[in-house]
C-alpha cells in the first residue's frame, strides 16, 4: 500500500473481467460506497471493455491480468470472468499473494472447486465467494429467527426464481448458456437462491429434478424444478426459470416449521411478506415494515453489504461467511441436481458425478 492508503487502511481492489456484473462492482468501489476499499485497476482480455471502466473512474486498464498484478500489486482481486473460467483465473492469481473474491458460482466442477481451495490455502490467502443475497435485510432477519430456533421442527423450504432473460441476453456473449462456461438457470441465476435454501434448511440428503429449455436457444436449461429431502427430514422445492415474460416476476424463499412461517418475496429476495410465529416476540409487529427494501434490479443491495463483510474479514481478521468450502457446498448440490436431470433418478448427496454435463469441455 502507499502511505496514504495505509493511513486510510484502504484495500486496493483489482477487477479481472469487465462484463455485465463488473458495472455493479466498479460503481460501489469507485464511488466511495465501500468504506475501507477502493477500485484500483481493471483488466479484461477485450481491451475496450476494461478501458470503458477505466475511463469512467480514472484507473489503469490492462488486458493481461499477470501484468496488472505485477505492476499494480492490489490487496484484493475480484474475479468476474465467465463462470467456466473462474477456477483457472483464481488458481493463476493465487501466486501473487492478494486475497481473492470470485463471483458465483465459484467453479463449474467440484474438482475445480477443490483445487481453488487447496491453492488459496497453500498461498495463505483468503478466498471469498460472492453470495450477496445472504446480506439482504429480510434474509438476515430470517437467519436470526432460525438461529433462535423460533421455527421449531422445520417442515418445508421453497425458493422460486421467476426471471426474464430474453434471447438477446444470451446472445451478448458466446459463452452464455453453454455447459462448458456458464450452465443454465440453476447454475447462474438461481445459484444464490439454492445457496439460501441450503443455508436455511441445512444439508441435503437427496434430490430429484427435471428441466427443459423452454424459450431460449441455448445448450442448457432455462427452466427447472427440483424436489429435495434434507437430512433433518424436511422437504424442499426449487422452481427456477428465465422464461418468465415479459419481465422479472419473483425471487423468493419460504421457510415453514412447526412453530412459524416466513416468506421473503420481491424480485430479489428483498421484501418480507410473511412473518408468523406461534410464540410472538415484542418486535414481530414491525418486521414487515422494517425488513423490506426496494432495489432497482435483481442484483439488490447485497453487494455493498458483502464488500463491507469482506473488508472487515481482511482488515480485522473477522469471519468469512462464504469461503471456498461454503461456496463448494452449494456447487455440490447444483451438480447433484444436474446428475438427477441426466439420469432421471433421485440422487443422494455426497456422490461422484458421472453424467452431469456442467463444466465439461
Secondary structure, DSSP 8 states (H G I E B T S, - for coil): --HHHHHHT-EEEEEE--STTHHHHHHHHHTT-STTEEEEEEE-SSHHHHHHHHHHHT-EEES-HHHHHHHH--SEEEE-S-GGGHHHHHHHHGGG--EEEE-SSS-SSHHHHHHHHHHHHHHT--EEE--GGGGSHHHHHHHHHHHTTTT-SEEEEEEEEE-B--HHHHTTSTTTT-TTTT--TTTTTTHHHHHHHHHHH--EEEEEEEEE--S--SSS-SEEEEEEEETTS-EEEEEEESB-SSS--EEEEEEEETTEEEEEETTTT-EEEEEEESS--TTGGGHHHHT----SSTT-SHHHHHHHHHHHHHHS----TT-HHHHHHHHHHHHHHHHHHHHTS-EESS---SS--TT--
